């Protein structure tokens, strides 16, 4: 039984918003079973959502990071059952050297399994592997009435699907059973493709999806004129043992260590301006262009994880990552119009990533759909929120939607227009959490609450 709550100020990975919360750190399932507070509560993992997805101002947050034990593993099938606070990093460190690896990997390995379900994370191989739901066999979840249910594709299936992208608003996920992928090496054969402009980039992305399991493009969103949309597409496939040079074959299942690089403090906001970002874009262009060859999984999947606390680089005001997807039909023109608006906005864009999704997996609040997705980091400025409203309208008009796992400013009306499936999701919410116990700042902002 949880008895003590500590007041903490929490924020998302973008260091916004700053929210006072009443925090508990459960260590085992028994502490949660008989815990039925009258006020709102929410489970939180490692806090890698970008804004108010895992904050609950003046209410309860259950930080699940201490419930991170491995429970069982089947060497024949690759099925791993863990407590929901286990991270992809912890799984990789234990199982990669044994020839197993997570199927779905986002841009950071420091996400919990519970958070991966709540945001239905995706990675560079969505067009092949889909989103996180495709790797999950089942999970167990604590409901607000104290029941613990098992949810899968055949058992409580409405609860199963509604949790992927459901932002933790249906209950506390306790355990997750995922299927790991069998691997020969922890390396990838990658290739860099330079695109001189957006037309070349989009053509390269379309072509790469037919040849490579993994692809992601970096775009110089400050480039204009004939270079508008220039960048580098990095593609790759898993390296087989025979692909490795002799020196790497000695330890083909090498795992990464703990990074020694850390951003020690919040950088001054003035360091991120158009000049410094332009200089950084040139460095990134050169680095990405030279990225052909053999790459270890840390550099291939998780390059930013090599710098601890890298989010401090955006300063104390914080930053947002604005990620949207637009349908494949008409998507190229939509990307062109939106990128043009960003280039002219005066809001300096940073770390711009473009890729293509395959079909969505059918969960009502899951983000991916077949089309093009673009993610842009913006340092927070006075004009940013108004500009994102303009972008929201452009995305909506294109038939697209915003990734709720990273959103910071979306309003209720726009969210409901982008996600008409929210009505289906709310019916599941009424069934399993009729009193609306599980809530968050984001839920209240966009209307994912019981009336």
C-alpha positions as CSV (number, residue, x, y, z in Angstrom):
1,X,0.0,0.0,0.0
2,X,1.4,3.4,-1.0
3,X,1.4,5.6,2.0
4,X,3.7,8.5,1.3
5,X,3.6,11.0,-1.6
6,X,6.4,13.5,-2.3
7,X,5.7,16.8,-4.1
8,X,7.9,17.1,-7.2
9,X,8.0,19.5,-10.1
10,X,7.9,17.4,-13.3
11,X,8.1,18.2,-17.0
12,X,8.4,16.4,-20.3
13,X,11.7,15.8,-22.1
14,X,11.3,19.2,-23.7
15,X,11.5,20.7,-20.2
16,X,7.9,22.0,-20.6
17,X,5.6,22.4,-18.8
18,X,6.7,22.6,-15.2
19,X,4.0,20.9,-13.2
20,X,3.8,20.3,-9.4
21,X,2.8,16.7,-8.9
22,X,2.3,14.3,-5.9
23,X,4.7,11.5,-6.7
24,X,4.9,7.9,-5.5
25,X,7.6,5.3,-6.5
26,X,5.9,1.9,-6.3
27,X,8.3,-1.1,-6.2
28,X,5.9,-4.0,-6.5
29,X,2.4,-4.8,-7.7
30,X,1.1,-5.3,-4.2
31,X,1.6,-1.7,-3.3
32,X,-0.8,-0.7,-6.1
33,X,-3.6,-3.2,-5.8
34,X,-5.4,-1.6,-2.8
35,X,-4.5,1.9,-3.7
36,X,-7.7,3.8,-4.6
37,X,-7.3,7.5,-4.2
38,X,-10.2,9.8,-4.8
39,X,-8.1,12.1,-6.9
40,X,-6.7,11.8,-10.4
41,X,-3.6,9.7,-11.0
42,X,-1.3,8.6,-13.8
43,X,1.6,6.2,-14.3
44,X,4.8,7.7,-15.7
45,X,7.9,6.0,-17.0
46,X,11.2,7.7,-17.7
47,X,9.7,11.0,-18.8
48,X,10.7,10.8,-22.4
49,X,7.4,12.1,-23.8
50,X,8.1,15.7,-24.7
51,X,5.5,17.8,-23.0
52,X,2.5,17.2,-20.7
53,X,1.8,13.6,-21.6
54,X,3.1,12.3,-18.2
55,X,2.4,15.2,-15.9
56,X,-0.7,15.6,-13.7
57,X,-0.7,19.0,-12.1
58,X,-1.6,19.0,-8.3
59,X,-2.5,15.3,-8.6
60,X,-0.8,11.9,-8.3
61,X,2.0,10.5,-10.5
62,X,3.1,6.9,-10.1
63,X,6.7,6.7,-11.3
64,X,7.1,3.1,-12.4
65,X,10.8,3.0,-13.0
66,X,11.5,0.8,-10.0
67,X,9.1,-1.8,-11.3
68,X,11.6,-3.0,-13.9
69,X,12.2,-6.7,-13.3
70,X,12.4,-9.3,-16.0
71,X,9.9,-12.1,-15.3
72,X,10.4,-14.8,-17.9
73,X,12.1,-15.4,-21.3
74,X,11.5,-18.2,-23.8
75,X,14.7,-18.9,-25.8
76,X,12.6,-20.8,-28.5
77,X,10.1,-18.0,-29.2
78,X,11.9,-14.9,-28.1
79,X,9.0,-14.0,-25.8
80,X,10.1,-11.8,-22.9
81,X,7.8,-10.8,-20.1
82,X,8.8,-7.8,-17.9
83,X,7.4,-5.4,-15.5
84,X,6.3,-2.3,-17.3
85,X,9.1,-0.1,-15.9
86,X,11.8,-2.0,-17.7
87,X,13.5,0.0,-20.5
88,X,14.6,-0.9,-23.9
89,X,18.1,-0.1,-22.8
90,X,17.9,-2.6,-20.0
91,X,16.5,-5.3,-22.3
92,X,19.2,-4.6,-24.9
93,X,22.0,-4.8,-22.4
94,X,20.9,-8.2,-21.2
95,X,19.6,-9.9,-24.4
96,X,21.6,-8.4,-27.3
97,X,24.7,-10.4,-26.4
98,X,22.5,-13.5,-26.4
99,X,21.3,-12.8,-30.0
100,X,18.0,-11.1,-29.3
101,X,16.9,-7.5,-29.9
102,X,13.7,-5.4,-29.5
103,X,11.6,-5.4,-32.7
104,X,10.6,-1.7,-32.5
105,X,13.2,0.9,-31.6
106,X,12.4,4.7,-31.5
107,X,15.0,7.4,-31.3
108,X,15.9,6.7,-27.7
109,X,16.4,3.4,-25.8
110,X,15.6,5.1,-22.5
111,X,11.8,4.4,-22.7
112,X,9.9,2.0,-20.5
113,X,7.7,-0.7,-21.9
114,X,4.7,0.9,-20.3
115,X,5.6,4.2,-22.1
116,X,6.2,2.3,-25.4
117,X,2.6,1.0,-25.2
118,X,1.1,4.3,-24.1
119,X,2.7,6.1,-27.1
120,X,2.7,3.1,-29.5
121,X,6.2,4.1,-30.4
122,X,7.6,3.6,-33.9
123,X,11.0,3.7,-35.5
124,X,12.9,3.7,-38.8
125,X,11.3,0.4,-40.0
126,X,7.6,1.3,-39.7
127,X,7.0,0.5,-43.3
128,X,8.2,-3.1,-42.6
129,X,7.6,-3.8,-38.9
130,X,4.8,-1.3,-38.0
131,X,4.5,0.3,-34.5
132,X,5.1,-1.2,-31.0
133,X,1.8,-3.0,-30.9
134,X,3.1,-5.4,-33.4
135,X,5.7,-6.7,-31.0
136,X,3.4,-7.1,-28.0
137,X,1.7,-10.4,-27.2
138,X,-0.2,-9.1,-24.1
139,X,0.0,-6.9,-21.1
140,X,-1.6,-6.8,-17.6
141,X,-3.2,-3.6,-16.4
142,X,-4.5,-2.3,-13.1
143,X,-8.0,-0.7,-13.5
144,X,-9.3,2.1,-11.2
145,X,-11.6,-0.4,-9.4
146,X,-8.7,-2.5,-8.3
147,X,-9.1,-5.3,-10.9
148,X,-6.0,-6.5,-12.8
149,X,-6.9,-7.7,-16.4
150,X,-4.9,-9.4,-19.0
151,X,-5.3,-7.7,-22.5
152,X,-4.4,-9.3,-25.8
153,X,-5.7,-9.6,-29.3
154,X,-8.1,-12.3,-28.1
155,X,-8.7,-11.3,-24.5
156,X,-10.2,-7.9,-23.5
157,X,-9.3,-6.9,-27.0
158,X,-10.9,-3.5,-26.9
159,X,-8.8,-2.7,-23.9
160,X,-5.7,-4.0,-25.7
161,X,-6.1,-1.8,-28.7
162,X,-7.2,1.3,-26.9
163,X,-4.0,1.3,-24.8
164,X,-1.7,1.7,-27.8
165,X,-1.5,5.5,-28.1
166,X,-3.9,5.7,-25.1
167,X,-1.3,7.7,-23.1
168,X,-1.8,5.7,-19.9
169,X,-5.3,7.0,-19.5
170,X,-7.0,3.6,-19.0
171,X,-5.0,2.2,-16.1
172,X,-1.6,1.3,-14.8
173,X,0.2,-1.2,-17.1
174,X,2.0,-3.6,-14.8
175,X,3.6,-6.2,-17.1
176,X,4.2,-6.5,-20.8
177,X,5.1,-9.5,-22.9
178,X,7.0,-8.6,-26.1
179,X,8.5,-10.7,-28.9
180,X,12.2,-10.1,-29.4
181,X,13.9,-10.4,-32.8
182,X,16.6,-13.0,-33.4
183,X,19.8,-11.4,-34.6
184,X,23.3,-12.5,-35.9
185,X,25.0,-9.3,-35.0
186,X,24.3,-6.0,-33.3
187,X,25.5,-4.1,-36.4
188,X,23.8,-2.6,-39.5
189,X,24.9,-2.2,-43.1
190,X,24.0,1.4,-43.8
191,X,24.2,3.7,-46.8
192,X,23.9,7.5,-47.1
193,X,22.1,9.0,-50.1
194,X,22.6,12.7,-50.7
195,X,19.5,14.6,-52.0
196,X,20.1,18.1,-53.5
197,X,16.4,19.2,-53.0
198,X,13.1,18.0,-51.7
199,X,12.0,16.3,-55.0
200,X,15.2,14.2,-54.9
201,X,14.7,13.4,-51.2
202,X,11.1,12.2,-51.6
203,X,12.0,10.1,-54.6
204,X,14.9,8.6,-52.7
205,X,12.6,7.8,-49.7
206,X,10.1,6.1,-52.0
207,X,12.8,4.0,-53.7
208,X,14.5,3.1,-50.4
209,X,11.4,1.7,-48.8
210,X,11.4,-1.0,-51.5
211,X,15.1,-2.0,-50.8
212,X,15.8,-1.4,-47.1
213,X,14.1,-2.2,-43.8
214,X,15.4,0.9,-42.2
215,X,15.3,4.5,-43.5
216,X,15.3,8.0,-42.1
217,X,16.2,11.4,-43.7
218,X,17.7,14.5,-42.2
219,X,16.5,17.7,-43.9
220,X,18.1,21.1,-43.8
221,X,15.0,23.1,-43.2
222,X,16.9,26.4,-43.5
223,X,17.9,25.7,-47.1
224,X,16.0,27.8,-49.8
225,X,15.9,28.2,-53.5
226,X,17.3,25.4,-55.6
227,X,18.5,23.7,-52.4
228,X,15.1,23.8,-50.7
229,X,14.6,20.5,-48.8
230,X,18.1,19.2,-49.4
231,X,19.4,16.6,-47.0
232,X,20.7,13.1,-46.5
233,X,18.8,9.9,-46.4
234,X,20.3,7.1,-44.3
235,X,19.1,3.6,-45.1
236,X,20.2,0.2,-43.9
237,X,19.6,-3.4,-43.1
238,X,20.7,-5.7,-40.3
239,X,24.2,-6.9,-40.8
240,X,24.8,-10.6,-41.1
241,X,27.9,-12.2,-39.7
242,X,29.4,-12.4,-43.2
243,X,28.9,-8.7,-43.7
244,X,31.3,-7.7,-40.8
245,X,35.0,-7.1,-41.3
246,X,37.3,-9.5,-39.5
247,X,37.9,-7.2,-36.5
248,X,34.2,-7.0,-35.7
249,X,33.5,-10.7,-36.2
250,X,35.4,-11.4,-33.0
251,X,32.5,-9.9,-31.0
252,X,29.6,-9.7,-33.4
253,X,27.0,-9.2,-30.6
254,X,28.8,-6.3,-28.9
255,X,26.6,-4.1,-26.7
256,X,27.1,-0.5,-25.9
257,X,28.4,1.1,-22.7
258,X,27.3,4.0,-20.6
259,X,27.9,7.4,-22.3
260,X,30.4,9.6,-20.6
261,X,29.3,12.8,-22.4
262,X,26.8,15.0,-20.6
263,X,25.4,18.5,-21.2
264,X,26.1,19.7,-17.7
265,X,23.8,22.7,-17.6
266,X,21.1,24.5,-19.5
267,X,22.7,26.4,-22.4
268,X,21.8,30.1,-22.8
269,X,18.8,30.5,-25.2
270,X,20.7,32.9,-27.4
271,X,23.1,30.2,-28.5
272,X,20.3,28.7,-30.7
273,X,19.8,31.2,-33.4
274,X,19.6,31.1,-37.2
275,X,23.4,31.5,-37.6
276,X,24.4,28.7,-35.1
277,X,21.7,26.3,-36.4
278,X,22.9,27.0,-40.0
279,X,26.5,26.2,-39.0
280,X,25.3,23.0,-37.2
281,X,23.3,22.0,-40.3
282,X,26.5,22.1,-42.3
283,X,28.2,19.9,-39.8
284,X,25.3,17.4,-39.8
285,X,25.2,17.4,-43.5
286,X,28.9,16.4,-43.7
287,X,28.5,13.8,-41.0
288,X,25.4,12.2,-42.4
289,X,26.8,12.2,-45.9
290,X,29.8,10.2,-44.7
291,X,27.6,7.6,-42.9
292,X,28.0,4.7,-45.3
293,X,29.4,1.4,-44.0
294,X,28.9,-0.7,-40.9
295,X,27.2,1.0,-37.9
296,X,26.7,-0.3,-34.4
297,X,23.1,-0.2,-33.1
298,X,23.9,2.7,-30.8
299,X,24.9,5.0,-33.7
300,X,22.2,3.6,-36.0
301,X,19.2,3.8,-33.7
302,X,20.1,6.0,-30.8
303,X,22.7,8.7,-31.8
304,X,21.3,11.3,-29.4
305,X,21.6,8.8,-26.5
306,X,25.3,9.2,-26.7
307,X,24.9,12.6,-25.0
308,X,23.3,12.5,-21.6
309,X,20.8,15.3,-20.8
310,X,21.0,16.6,-24.4
311,X,17.7,18.3,-23.9
312,X,19.5,20.9,-21.8
313,X,21.0,22.2,-25.0
314,X,17.8,24.1,-25.8
315,X,18.0,26.2,-22.7
316,X,15.7,26.7,-19.7
317,X,12.8,27.8,-21.8
318,X,12.7,24.3,-23.3
319,X,11.7,23.0,-26.7
320,X,9.0,21.1,-28.5
321,X,9.3,18.3,-31.1
322,X,6.5,18.9,-33.6
323,X,5.8,15.6,-35.4
324,X,3.0,15.1,-37.9
325,X,2.0,12.6,-40.6
326,X,0.1,13.3,-43.8
327,X,-1.5,10.7,-46.1
328,X,0.6,9.4,-49.0
329,X,-1.9,10.7,-51.5
330,X,-1.0,14.3,-51.9
331,X,1.6,14.0,-49.2
332,X,4.6,15.2,-51.2
333,X,2.9,18.5,-51.9
334,X,1.7,18.8,-48.3
335,X,5.3,18.3,-47.1
336,X,6.5,20.9,-49.5
337,X,3.9,23.5,-48.3
338,X,4.6,22.8,-44.6
339,X,8.4,22.9,-45.0
340,X,8.1,26.2,-46.9
341,X,6.0,27.6,-44.0
342,X,8.6,26.4,-41.5
343,X,11.5,27.9,-43.5
344,X,9.8,31.3,-43.6
345,X,8.4,31.3,-40.0
346,X,11.2,32.9,-38.1
347,X,11.0,30.0,-35.6
348,X,14.4,28.4,-36.0
349,X,13.9,24.7,-36.7
350,X,16.5,22.2,-35.4
351,X,17.1,18.4,-36.0
352,X,14.5,17.8,-38.8
353,X,13.7,14.2,-39.6
354,X,11.6,12.9,-42.5
355,X,10.5,9.4,-43.1
356,X,7.7,7.3,-44.6
357,X,5.2,5.2,-42.7
358,X,3.5,2.0,-43.8
359,X,-0.1,1.2,-42.9
360,X,-1.3,2.0,-39.4
361,X,-2.1,-0.9,-37.1
362,X,-5.7,0.0,-36.2
363,X,-5.5,1.3,-32.6
364,X,-7.8,4.2,-32.2
365,X,-5.3,6.8,-30.9
366,X,-2.2,5.3,-32.5
367,X,-0.3,8.0,-34.6
368,X,1.1,6.3,-37.7
369,X,-0.8,6.1,-41.0
370,X,0.4,5.3,-44.5
371,X,2.1,8.5,-45.6
372,X,5.0,10.9,-44.8
373,X,6.0,11.9,-41.3
374,X,8.1,14.9,-40.4
375,X,9.5,15.7,-36.9
376,X,11.0,19.1,-36.2
377,X,12.6,20.4,-33.0
378,X,11.8,24.1,-32.1
379,X,13.3,26.0,-29.2
380,X,10.4,27.6,-27.3
381,X,10.0,31.3,-28.2
382,X,7.2,33.8,-27.8
383,X,6.0,33.3,-31.3
384,X,6.2,29.5,-31.4
385,X,2.7,28.6,-30.0
386,X,0.9,30.8,-32.6
387,X,3.0,29.3,-35.4
388,X,2.2,25.8,-34.4
389,X,-1.5,26.7,-34.6
390,X,-0.9,27.6,-38.3
391,X,0.9,24.3,-38.8
392,X,-1.9,22.4,-37.1
393,X,-4.4,23.8,-39.6
394,X,-2.1,22.9,-42.5
395,X,-1.7,19.3,-41.3
396,X,-5.5,19.0,-40.6
397,X,-6.3,20.4,-44.1
398,X,-4.0,17.8,-45.6
399,X,-5.8,15.0,-43.8
400,X,-3.0,14.4,-41.4
401,X,-2.5,14.4,-37.6
402,X,-0.1,15.3,-34.8
403,X,1.8,12.7,-32.7
404,X,0.2,13.0,-29.2
405,X,3.3,11.5,-27.6
406,X,5.2,14.7,-28.5
407,X,2.5,17.3,-28.8
408,X,2.7,20.4,-26.6
409,X,0.1,22.9,-27.9
410,X,-2.7,21.1,-29.7
411,X,-6.2,22.3,-28.8
412,X,-9.3,20.1,-28.2
413,X,-11.2,20.9,-31.3
414,X,-8.2,20.3,-33.6
415,X,-7.3,17.1,-31.9
416,X,-10.8,15.7,-32.2
417,X,-10.9,16.7,-35.9
418,X,-7.5,14.9,-36.5
419,X,-8.5,11.8,-34.5
420,X,-12.2,11.1,-35.2
421,X,-11.6,7.7,-33.6
422,X,-11.4,9.5,-30.2
423,X,-15.2,8.7,-29.9
424,X,-14.4,5.0,-30.1
425,X,-11.6,5.4,-27.6
426,X,-13.8,7.3,-25.1
427,X,-16.3,4.5,-25.1
428,X,-13.5,2.1,-23.9
429,X,-12.6,4.7,-21.3
430,X,-16.2,4.8,-20.0
431,X,-16.2,1.0,-19.8
432,X,-12.9,0.5,-17.9
433,X,-12.5,3.8,-16.1
434,X,-16.0,5.2,-15.7
435,X,-15.1,7.7,-13.0
436,X,-12.2,9.1,-15.0
437,X,-9.6,8.3,-12.3
438,X,-6.7,8.1,-14.8
439,X,-5.9,11.6,-16.2
440,X,-3.1,13.9,-17.2
441,X,-2.5,17.5,-18.1
442,X,-2.6,16.6,-21.8
443,X,-5.9,14.6,-21.4
444,X,-7.6,17.7,-19.9
445,X,-6.1,19.9,-22.6
446,X,-7.4,17.9,-25.5
447,X,-10.6,16.5,-24.0
448,X,-9.7,12.8,-23.4
449,X,-11.7,12.9,-20.2
450,X,-15.1,11.5,-19.0
451,X,-17.7,14.2,-18.9
